[in-house]
Amino acid sequence: MPETLKLSITDLVRLSCQSGDLISAGPAGPSALQGQRAHQKLQARKTAQQQSEVKLEASIERQGYSVRLGGRIDLLDEQSEPQQLIEIKSCLAPPDKLPQSQTDMHWAQLKLYGYCKLLNEPDLTRLDLSLHWINIHSDELTEETQTHERAALEQFSLAALDRYLKLHDQVQQHRLKAIATAQALAFPFDNFRSGQREMAAAVYRCIRDKERLLSEAPTGIGKTISTLFPAIKALGEGHTQQIFYLTAKNSGRQAADDTLEHMRSQGLHLSSVQLSAKQQLCHCSNGSCERDEEGHCPLTLGFFDRLPAAREQLIQRMHIDSKALDEAAHQHQLCPFELSLQLIPWVDVVICDYNYVFDPLVRLSLITENARQITLLVDEAHNLIDRARSMYSADLSRRESRIAAKAADSSPALAKQFTALARALKRISHDQKTTVALDEPPLSISRAVAKAVQEFSVALEGKPLPAELSDWFKTLYRYTVIDELFGAHHRALMSCETDDQLLRLACLNATDRLAQSFKAFHSVVCFSATLSPPDVYRSNLGLADSSKQQRLASPFLPQQLACILCDDIDTRFAARERSTPALISVIAQLYQARPGNYLVFFPSYAYLRNVLEAFVVSHPDIATRAQARNSDPDERQAFRDTFSAAGRCVGFAILGGIYSEGVDFVGDSLLGAVIAGTGLSAVSTEQRLVQADYEQQGLDGFDHAFKYPGMTRVLQAAGRVIRSESDRGVIILADRRFRQMFYRELMPPLWNMQAVHNHAEVSNILTEFWEN
């Protein structure tokens, strides 16, 4: 009996009908909302004999499969002779300016609809297939109709299906082995750590029962293996088809990649791809590729013709990291970033940043269209709240618009639109001394941006986007999309800086957007060491009230950690200068009690710099290293290297920064940390609006906008100190506000905080701790 395979026409076109050049740069397509409106507008004009959104399905016996192929055609006219199928496509440029590879896909989709129609009506011998392109900006409609005979449509469709089934067979052979080895896989370490078994069991049940889980797992439990191992076991038993491991930092992605590789060394036959940022992988973005005279990247020309061999090679390799991608891309002359995206439907595990799933401009349609088969593992989920706000925000700068106008000097019409936008930005914010918040985006700016995007499409005439204007076009396009999505939880913020006027569409609360995204997926696990109080984070992450919650105890013993509160130190802004000598004294006592590596965390760079300068003067014999505001990758690696092994250095870093989360300092590589302040965000107009948004929901706005996120930063930074069962270390809380019940209730039991009323007493506690 043939195996049944359900396949959408959209997926078949994307995975089997693409050929020729990759549509990489150039104008982005219309947003989903623009496309939907264009479709509705044309469908509303349909004649009495035309039907809209008609479902077409057909069963095809092919190569041992019973393929159920289907989709929805925009318009169908069964009364015409021959019958007519109409597909509507929205675009930002005239159809004759669209890349050939794009229009070929449009026709491929329509031909497959036609074949499904013919299979359901054996007496039909031919069809009229009509493409209607609607230009979003000009509202101009372009129609093209082709008459196709049954034999031609059958030949085209079966060839496309055969290409798909060939790759599907290869993946299925791998999948059978993956399932068998996943079922046989034992926990890849000798023993479960304390809390690991409980976490793994909760994750497995969540996936099996198609639920949502919020899991707070303290540092040291081993969250990566405790989520990936049960997810893979669930995949082996058919409870889910694909796993997406989402994390905000490179270190988290690498940890997931290393964990999978370790399980593969234990016999697991599972494929995975790690998606890196485009700036890292794409040769055009990182400056290692030169475009031709027409602005085309040579690695995108003929991309889909060379893709199959590279894809087959990588899928067989199983472990697909950035090195493997670069090697295969070089061999087959493909863009490595775009190659990584083409692998997503064919691998078992995808490791990537949050934005591939949640950002309205970045998220991939092949993910959202197949979400019911996907499990999301969301690492360091506390970060997703602020990240989601930023994904649904957009910024414009008058200065950048003027720079873009100069860069577009070869296109006077384009430069004119950028100049007009710059003037519009100056008019709306002229002479404003403070930030002004509006309930709606300024209409004059919306119009100016729309005209600029339209002129982009016209000026390029289907050519790739000039490199010097690429970022500016993305800025404009993001503005248009967020402008469309602007809602009750948005405000338009106008402000002035020296020689610049700024406009920001600020998202104050993205909870509803996250909730909408989460609902689409098979199952979701959000986990972090800092998700307290759980009800607050469950709500802020957009998880339903019915979601499961889990809080695990720390695997470490209280005697491994000394937690000291210096309640005579005041780090509030007005008192910082006065309290700096006391803070320096505490840092010195910490180092002198047992010389080694320590980190001191600050809420701002200005505060960090002031204390560092004073510390170096008073203790020139103690080595220091400071986090720089705009450090490059080499500088960041040098900072991490300082604390990768036992040494003698005091590091100065930022709360909530790259060294306070997702970094392991094991053993004597870090003996302790000083946390200066409660981690509150700087007070700004936008942050006050976030506070007001919470208050409109009946919540304590200051707690939700400032205190909870601040304490999460504190807990994350403190979590760098104890990373394994053999570690011992010290946490010093330098701020009297930590005595408040709000903060004490959020402190882990492991801390067992000791308060000193005189910071000079710290050395006595430290001496006793280290001697014991």
C-alpha positions in Angstrom: 0.0 0.0 0.0 1.5 3.4 -1.0 2.6 5.8 1.7 0.2 8.8 2.0 1.9 12.2 1.7 0.1 15.5 2.1 1.8 18.3 0.2 0.7 21.9 -0.4 1.2 23.5 -3.8 3.0 26.4 -2.1 5.5 24.0 -0.6 6.0 22.1 -3.8 6.7 25.3 -5.8 9.1 26.6 -3.2 11.0 23.3 -2.8 10.9 21.9 -6.3 10.1 24.6 -8.9 12.8 27.2 -8.2 15.4 27.7 -10.8 17.9 30.2 -12.0 18.9 33.2 -10.0 18.2 33.8 -6.3 16.1 36.8 -5.6 18.3 38.3 -2.9 18.6 42.0 -2.8 16.3 44.4 -4.6 13.0 45.6 -3.3 11.4 43.5 -0.6 8.0 42.2 -1.5 4.8 43.6 -0.2 4.0 43.0 3.4 1.5 40.3 4.3 -1.1 42.9 5.2 -0.5 44.7 1.9 -0.8 41.5 -0.1 -4.0 40.5 1.8 -5.6 43.9 1.0 -4.7 43.7 -2.6 -6.2 40.2 -2.9 -9.4 41.3 -1.2 -9.6 44.3 -3.4 -9.4 42.3 -6.6 -11.6 39.5 -5.3 -14.2 42.1 -4.5 -14.4 43.0 -8.2 -15.1 39.4 -9.3 -17.9 38.8 -11.8 -21.0 36.8 -10.8 -19.6 33.7 -12.4 -16.2 33.8 -10.6 -15.6 32.0 -7.3 -13.0 33.2 -4.9 -10.7 31.2 -2.6 -11.6 27.8 -4.2 -10.0 24.8 -2.6 -8.4 22.5 -5.2 -7.1 19.0 -4.2 -6.1 15.9 -6.1 -4.5 12.5 -5.3 -1.6 11.4 -7.4 0.0 8.0 -7.3 3.7 8.5 -7.9 6.9 6.6 -7.0 5.3 4.5 -4.3 3.5 7.5 -2.7 -0.1 8.6 -2.7 0.4 12.3 -2.8 -2.5 14.5 -1.7 -1.7 17.8 -3.4 -3.7 20.9 -2.8 -4.2 24.6 -2.2 -6.5 27.5 -2.8 -6.8 29.4 -6.1 -7.7 33.1 -5.8 -10.4 33.1 -8.5 -12.1 30.3 -10.6 -14.4 30.8 -13.5 -16.0 27.5 -14.5 -18.5 29.2 -16.9 -15.9 30.5 -19.3 -14.7 28.4 -22.2 -12.2 27.1 -21.5 -12.4 27.3 -17.7 -10.2 30.0 -16.2 -8.0 30.0 -13.1 -6.8 33.3 -11.8 -3.9 33.8 -9.4 -3.4 37.3 -7.8 0.1 38.5 -7.0 0.9 41.8 -5.3 4.2 43.5 -6.1 6.1 46.8 -5.5 7.3 47.1 -9.1 5.8 46.5 -12.6 5.7 42.8 -13.5 8.2 43.3 -16.4 10.7 44.6 -13.8 10.4 41.6 -11.6 13.2 38.9 -11.7 12.4 36.1 -14.2 12.9 33.5 -11.5 10.1 35.2 -9.5 7.6 35.3 -12.3 8.5 31.7 -13.2 7.5 30.6 -9.7 4.2 32.5 -10.1 3.4 30.6 -13.3 4.6 27.3 -11.7 2.1 27.7 -8.9 -0.7 28.4 -11.3 0.2 25.4 -13.5 0.0 23.1 -10.5 -3.4 24.5 -9.6 -4.5 23.8 -13.1 -3.3 20.2 -13.0 -5.2 19.6 -9.8 -8.3 21.0 -11.5 -7.8 18.7 -14.5 -7.4 15.6 -12.3 -10.7 16.3 -10.7 -12.5 16.7 -14.1 -11.2 14.1 -16.6 -13.3 15.5 -19.5 -11.4 18.8 -19.4 -8.6 19.0 -22.0 -7.3 22.5 -21.5 -7.5 25.5 -19.2 -6.9 29.3 -19.3 -4.4 30.3 -16.7 -4.3 34.0 -15.8 -1.9 35.9 -13.6 -3.0 39.2 -12.2 -0.2 41.4 -10.8 -1.3 44.4 -8.7 1.2 47.1 -8.1 0.7 48.1 -4.5 2.0 51.7 -5.0 0.4 52.6 -8.4 -2.7 50.4 -8.0 -2.0 49.3 -11.6 -3.3 45.9 -12.6 -1.4 43.8 -15.2 -3.0 40.7 -16.6 -1.5 37.8 -18.6 -3.3 34.8 -19.7 -2.0 31.5 -21.2 -3.9 28.5 -22.5 -2.5 25.2 -21.4 -3.3 21.7 -22.7 -3.7 18.8 -20.3 -0.6 17.0 -21.5 1.6 20.0 -21.0 0.3 20.6 -17.5 0.7 17.0 -16.6 4.3 16.9 -17.8 5.2 20.0 -15.9 3.5 18.9 -12.7 4.8 15.4 -12.6 8.3 16.6 -13.2 8.1 18.9 -10.3 6.6 16.2 -8.1 9.4 13.8 -9.1 12.1 16.3 -8.1 10.4 16.7 -4.8 9.9 13.0 -4.1 13.6 12.3 -4.9 14.7 14.6 -2.2 11.9 13.4 0.1 13.1 9.9 -0.3 16.6 10.8 0.7 15.3 12.7 3.8 12.9 9.9 4.6 15.7 7.3 4.7 17.6 9.6 7.0 14.4 10.2 9.1 13.8 6.5 9.6 17.4 6.2 11.0 16.9 9.3 13.0 13.7 7.9 14.6 15.3 4.6 15.4 18.4 6.1 17.0 16.3 8.7 18.9 14.3 5.9 20.3 17.4 4.0 21.3 19.2 7.0 22.7 20.1 6.9 26.4 20.8 10.0 28.4 24.3 10.9 27.1 25.9 11.3 30.5 26.6 8.9 33.4 24.0 10.4 35.7 21.3 13.0 35.8 22.2 16.1 37.7 19.8 17.2 40.4 16.8 18.6 38.7 17.6 17.4 35.2 15.3 14.4 35.2 12.4 16.5 36.4 13.0 19.1 33.8 13.4 16.5 31.0 10.2 14.8 32.0 8.2 18.0 32.0 9.6 18.9 28.5 8.7 15.5 27.1 5.1 15.7 28.5 4.7 19.2 27.1 5.7 18.0 23.6 3.7 14.8 23.8 0.6 16.6 24.9 1.0 19.6 22.6 1.2 22.0 25.5 3.1 25.1 26.6 5.6 25.0 29.4 7.3 27.7 31.4 10.3 26.2 33.2 12.6 28.1 35.6 15.7 26.0 35.9 18.5 27.6 38.0 22.1 27.8 36.9 23.9 24.4 37.0 21.0 22.1 36.1 22.1 21.9 32.5 19.1 23.3 30.6 20.4 22.7 27.1 20.6 18.9 27.5 17.5 18.8 29.7 15.4 20.3 26.8 17.1 18.8 23.7 17.3 15.3 25.0 13.6 14.9 25.8 12.6 16.8 22.6 14.6 14.3 20.5 13.0 11.4 22.4 9.6 12.9 21.6 10.6 13.3 17.9 11.7 9.7 17.8 8.2 8.7 19.0 6.4 10.8 16.4 5.1 13.5 18.8 6.8 16.2 16.8 8.4 16.5 13.4 11.0 19.2 13.8 12.7 21.1 16.7 13.6 24.8 16.7 16.1 25.8 19.4 15.8 29.6 19.8 18.3 31.6 21.7 19.4 35.3 21.8 23.1 34.8 22.0 25.9 33.1 20.0 27.0 31.3 23.1 23.6 29.7 23.5 23.5 28.6 19.8 27.0 27.1 20.2 26.0 25.2 23.4 23.0 23.7 21.6 25.2 22.7 18.7 27.8 21.1 20.9 25.1 19.2 22.8 23.7 17.8 19.6 27.2 16.8 18.5 27.8 15.0 21.8 24.5 13.0 21.3 25.6 12.1 17.8 28.8 10.7 19.2 26.6 8.4 21.3 24.9 7.0 18.2 22.2 9.6 17.4 21.6 10.0 13.6 20.1 13.5 13.6 20.6 16.4 11.3 20.9 20.0 12.4 21.7 23.4 11.0 22.9 26.5 13.0 21.7 29.7 11.4 24.1 32.6 11.9 23.4 36.3 11.2 23.5 37.4 7.6 26.3 39.8 8.4 28.5 36.9 9.5 27.8 34.4 6.7 26.8 36.4 3.6 30.0 37.4 1.7 28.3 40.5 0.3 27.5 41.6 3.8 30.9 40.9 5.3 32.8 42.4 2.4 34.4 39.3 1.0 32.5 39.2 -2.3 32.5 41.7 -5.2 29.4 42.3 -7.2 29.4 42.4 -11.0 28.9 45.6 -13.1 25.1 45.3 -12.8 25.3 44.9 -9.0 24.6 41.2 -9.0 26.3 38.9 -6.4 27.9 36.1 -8.5 26.9 33.6 -5.8 23.2 34.3 -6.4 23.3 33.9 -10.2 22.1 30.4 -11.1 21.8 29.7 -7.4 18.8 27.3 -7.6 20.5 25.3 -10.4 23.5 24.6 -8.2 21.5 24.2 -4.9 20.5 20.5 -5.2 24.0 19.1 -5.1 25.0 21.3 -2.2 21.8 20.5 -0.3 22.3 16.7 -0.7 25.9 17.0 0.4 25.1 18.9 3.6 22.1 16.8 4.6 24.3 13.7 4.5 26.9 15.5 6.6 24.3 15.8 9.5 26.2 18.4 11.6 25.8 21.6 9.6 27.6 24.6 11.3 28.9 27.8 9.8 32.2 26.0 8.8 30.3 23.3 7.0 28.1 25.8 5.3 31.0 27.9 4.1 32.8 24.9 2.7 29.8 23.6 0.8 29.0 27.1 -0.4 32.5 27.6 -1.7 32.6 24.3 -3.5 29.2 24.9 -5.2 29.6 28.7 -5.5 26.6 29.6 -3.5 25.8 32.3 -0.9 26.3 30.4 2.4 23.7 32.4 4.3 21.0 31.7 1.7 22.1 28.1 1.5 21.5 27.7 5.3 17.9 29.0 4.8 17.3 26.4 2.0 18.2 23.6 4.4 15.5 24.4 7.0 12.7 22.1 5.7 15.0 19.1 5.5 16.8 19.0 8.8 15.6 17.7 12.2 16.8 20.5 14.4 17.2 24.2 13.6 19.3 26.4 16.0 18.7 30.1 15.4 17.9 33.5 16.8 14.4 34.5 18.0 13.9 36.7 15.0 13.5 33.9 12.5 10.3 33.0 14.3 8.9 36.2 15.7 10.2 39.2 13.8 7.5 40.3 11.2 10.2 41.2 8.7 12.6 38.3 9.2 10.5 35.3 10.1 10.4 32.7 7.3 7.1 31.7 5.7 8.2 28.0 5.6 8.3 28.1 9.4 4.9 29.6 9.9 3.3 27.5 7.2 4.5 24.3 8.9 4.3 25.5 12.5 1.9 22.7 13.5 4.7 20.2 13.1 7.3 22.2 15.0 8.3 22.3 18.6 9.9 25.6 19.9 12.6 25.4 22.7 13.0 29.0 23.7 16.3 29.5 25.6 16.9 32.4 28.0 13.2 33.2 27.5 13.3 36.3 29.8 15.2 38.1 26.9 12.3 37.5 24.5 10.1 40.1 26.2 12.3 43.1 25.3 13.4 41.5 22.0 9.8 41.2 20.9 9.2 44.9 21.6 12.2 45.8 19.5 11.0 43.5 16.7 7.7 45.4 16.5 9.4 48.9 16.6 10.9 51.0 13.9 13.2 54.1 13.7 13.8 56.9 11.3 16.5 59.5 11.3 16.7 62.8 9.3 20.5 62.6 9.2 20.4 59.1 7.7 17.8 60.2 5.1 20.1 63.0 4.0 23.1 60.7 3.8 20.9 58.3 1.7 20.0 61.2 -0.6 23.6 61.9 -1.3 24.3 58.2 -1.9 21.5 58.1 -4.5 23.0 60.9 -6.6 22.9 58.7 -9.7 19.1 58.6 -9.3 17.7 62.1 -9.0 14.1 60.9 -8.5 15.2 58.6 -5.6 17.4 61.3 -4.0 14.4 63.7 -4.2 12.2 61.4 -2.2 14.9 60.9 0.5 15.3 64.7 0.7 11.5 65.1 1.0 11.5 62.6 3.8 14.3 64.5 5.6 12.3 67.7 5.3 9.1 66.0 6.6 11.1 64.8 9.7 12.4 68.2 10.3 8.9 69.8 10.1 7.3 67.4 12.6 10.0 67.8 15.2 11.1 71.3 14.7 12.4 73.0 17.9 11.2 70.2 20.2 13.4 70.1 23.3 11.9 66.9 24.8 10.5 63.7 23.4 6.9 63.9 22.3 4.6 60.9 22.2 1.8 60.6 19.7 -1.0 58.0 19.6 -0.7 57.6 15.8 2.2 57.8 13.4 2.5 61.2 11.6 0.6 60.9 8.3 3.1 63.1 6.5 5.9 60.7 7.4 3.9 57.6 6.4 3.2 59.1 3.0 6.8 60.2 2.5 8.2 56.8 3.4 5.7 55.0 1.1 6.7 57.3 -1.8 10.4 56.6 -1.1 9.8 52.8 -1.1 7.9 53.1 -4.3 10.6 55.1 -5.9 13.1 52.5 -4.8 11.2 49.9 -6.8 10.9 52.1 -9.9 14.5 53.4 -9.8 16.0 49.9 -9.5 14.0 48.4 -12.4 14.5 44.9 -11.1 18.2 45.3 -10.4 19.8 44.4 -7.1 19.8 46.9 -4.3 23.0 49.1 -4.2 25.1 48.0 -1.2 25.4 51.6 0.1 21.6 51.9 0.2 20.8 48.4 1.4 20.5 49.2 5.1 18.5 52.4 4.4 16.0 50.5 2.3 15.6 47.9 5.1 15.0 50.8 7.6 12.3 52.3 5.3 10.6 48.9 4.7 10.6 48.1 8.4 8.9 51.5 9.0 6.1 50.7 6.5 5.5 47.3 8.0 5.4 48.5 11.6 3.3 51.5 10.5 0.7 49.0 9.3 0.9 47.0 12.5 0.7 50.1 14.7 -1.8 49.5 17.4 -3.0 50.2 21.0 0.4 49.1 22.4 2.4 51.5 20.2 3.4 55.1 20.4 5.1 57.4 17.9 8.0 59.2 19.7 9.5 62.3 18.2 12.8 63.7 19.5 15.7 66.0 18.6 19.4 65.4 18.9 22.3 67.6 17.7 21.7 68.2 14.0 19.2 65.3 13.8 15.5 64.7 14.2 14.3 61.2 15.1 11.0 59.4 14.9 10.5 56.0 16.6 7.4 53.8 16.3 7.8 52.2 19.7 6.1 48.9 20.7 5.4 49.1 24.4 4.1 45.6 24.8 4.4 42.7 22.4 2.5 40.2 24.5 -0.4 39.8 22.0 2.1 39.3 19.1 3.9 36.6 21.0 0.7 34.9 22.0 -0.4 34.9 18.4 2.9 33.3 17.3 2.9 30.7 20.0 -0.6 29.5 19.2 0.5 28.3 15.8 3.1 25.8 17.0 2.8 22.2 18.0 4.4 22.8 21.4 6.4 25.5 23.1 8.9 25.3 26.0 10.2 28.6 27.4 13.0 28.2 29.9 15.5 30.3 31.8 17.2 30.5 35.2 15.3 33.7 35.8 11.5 33.5 35.4 10.2 34.6 38.8 7.5 35.3 39.6 6.3 32.7 37.0 2.9 34.3 36.6 4.4 37.6 35.6 6.7 36.0 33.0 4.0 33.7 31.7 1.8 36.7 31.0 4.6 38.9 29.6 5.6 36.1 27.2 2.1 35.7 25.9 1.6 32.2 27.2 -1.9 31.2 28.0 -3.2 30.8 31.6 -3.4 27.1 31.0 0.3 26.8 30.3 2.3 24.4 32.6 4.7 26.0 35.0 7.8 24.5 36.6 10.3 25.8 39.2 13.3 23.7 40.0 15.6 24.0 43.0 19.3 24.8 42.6 21.6 21.7 42.4 24.2 23.5 44.4 24.7 23.6 48.2 24.4 26.8 50.3 28.0 26.4 51.6 29.3 26.8 48.0 28.2 30.5 47.9 28.7 33.5 50.1 26.1 36.2 49.4 26.7 39.5 51.1 24.5 42.6 51.1 26.3 45.9 51.8 23.3 48.0 52.9 25.3 51.1 53.6 26.1 51.6 49.9 23.6 53.7 47.9 24.0 53.4 44.1 21.1 55.5 43.1 22.1 58.1 40.5 22.2 61.1 42.9 24.3 59.2 45.5 26.8 57.4 43.2 29.6 59.8 43.4 29.3 59.9 47.2 29.2 56.1 47.5 32.1 55.3 45.0 34.8 55.1 47.7 32.8 52.5 49.6 32.2 50.5 46.5 35.9 50.6 45.6 36.7 49.4 49.1 34.3 46.4 48.8 35.9 45.4 45.4 39.4 45.6 46.9 38.4 43.6 50.0 36.9 40.9 47.7 40.0 40.6 45.6 42.4 40.8 48.6 40.6 38.1 50.5 41.5 35.6 47.8 43.3 37.1 44.7 41.7 35.8 41.5 39.3 36.7 38.8 36.2 38.8 39.7 33.6 40.7 37.8 31.9 43.9 38.9 28.5 44.7 37.1 27.1 48.2 36.6 23.8 49.5 35.3 25.5 52.0 32.8 28.8 52.6 31.0 29.1 56.1 32.6 28.9 54.6 36.1 31.3 51.8 35.1 33.9 54.3 33.7 33.8 56.6 36.8 34.3 53.7 39.3 37.0 52.1 37.1 39.0 55.3 36.9 38.9 55.8 40.6 39.7 52.1 41.3 42.8 52.2 39.0 44.1 55.3 40.9 43.6 53.8 44.4 44.7 50.2 43.5 47.2 50.4 40.6 48.6 46.9 41.5 45.3 45.1 40.7 44.9 44.2 37.0 41.6 45.4 35.4 39.7 44.9 32.2 36.6 46.8 31.1 33.7 46.1 28.7 33.8 48.6 25.9 30.6 50.2 24.6 31.3 49.3 20.9 33.7 46.4 21.1 34.5 44.3 18.1 34.5 40.5 18.1 38.3 40.3 18.8 37.9 42.6 21.8 35.0 40.6 23.1 36.9 37.4 22.8 39.9 38.9 24.6 37.7 39.8 27.5 36.3 36.3 27.7 39.7 34.8 27.4 40.8 36.7 30.5 38.2 34.8 32.5 38.4 31.5 30.8 41.0 30.2 33.2 42.3 31.0 36.7 43.9 34.4 36.9 44.1 37.6 38.8 42.0 40.3 37.3 38.9 42.5 38.1 36.6 42.9 35.2 34.1 45.8 34.9 31.0 44.9 32.9 27.4 45.9 32.2 24.3 44.3 33.9 22.3 42.7 31.1 25.3 42.8 28.8 27.1 40.1 26.9 29.2 39.0 29.9 26.4 38.8 32.4 24.3 36.1 30.6 24.9 32.9 28.7 28.6 32.7 29.6 30.2 30.0 31.6 33.1 30.8 34.0 33.8 27.4 35.5 36.0 26.6 38.5 38.5 29.2 39.5 38.1 31.2 36.3 35.6 33.4 38.3 35.6 33.6 42.1 33.0 36.2 42.6 30.9 39.1 41.4 29.9 42.5 42.8 26.6 43.8 41.6 26.3 47.6 41.9 22.6 48.5 41.9 19.3 46.8 41.3 19.6 46.8 37.5 16.8 49.3 36.9 16.6 50.6 33.3 17.4 54.2 32.7 14.3 56.4 33.0 13.2 57.6 29.6 10.0 58.7 27.9 9.7 55.3 26.2 10.2 53.4 29.5 7.7 55.5 31.3 5.2 54.7 28.5 5.9 51.0 29.0 5.1 51.6 32.6 1.9 53.3 31.7 0.9 50.5 29.4 1.2 48.0 32.2 -0.8 50.3 34.5 -3.6 50.4 31.9 -3.8 46.6 32.2 -4.4 47.0 36.0 -0.8 46.0 36.9 1.9 47.8 39.0 3.6 49.6 36.1 6.9 50.4 38.0 7.3 46.8 39.1 6.8 45.4 35.6 8.7 48.0 33.6 11.6 48.5 36.0 12.0 46.3 39.0 11.3 42.8 37.6 13.5 43.2 34.6 16.2 44.8 36.8 16.2 41.9 39.2 16.4 39.5 36.3 19.6 41.2 35.2 20.9 40.9 38.7 20.1 37.2 39.0 21.6 36.5 35.6 24.9 38.3 36.5 25.1 36.5 39.8 24.5 33.2 38.0 28.0 33.5 36.4 29.7 32.7 39.7 28.7 29.1 40.5 28.6 26.9 37.4 29.5 23.4 38.6 29.3 21.1 41.6 32.9 21.9 42.6 32.7 25.7 42.3 32.8 28.1 45.3 32.3 31.8 45.0 31.0 35.1 46.3 28.2 37.5 45.4 28.2 41.0 46.8 25.0 43.0 46.4 26.1 46.7 46.7 22.8 48.5 47.2 20.6 49.1 50.3 17.5 48.5 48.2 18.2 44.8 48.2 16.8 44.8 51.8 13.3 45.5 50.5 10.9 42.6 50.6 10.3 42.8 46.9 13.9 41.9 46.1 14.3 39.4 49.0 11.3 37.4 47.8 12.9 37.0 44.3 16.3 35.9 45.7 17.0 32.1 45.3 17.2 30.1 48.6 20.8 29.3 47.7 21.9 32.8 48.4 21.3 32.8 52.1 22.1 36.5 52.2 24.1 38.1 55.0 23.6 41.8 55.5 26.4 44.1 56.7 25.7 47.6 57.9 29.3 48.7 57.4 31.0 47.7 54.2 34.3 47.4 56.0 33.0 44.2 57.6 33.0 42.4 54.3 36.6 41.1 54.6 35.8 39.3 57.9 33.0 37.3 56.2 35.1 36.6 53.2 38.0 35.3 55.3 35.8 32.9 57.1 34.1 31.7 53.9 37.4 30.9 52.1 39.0 29.3 55.2 36.1 27.0 55.5 
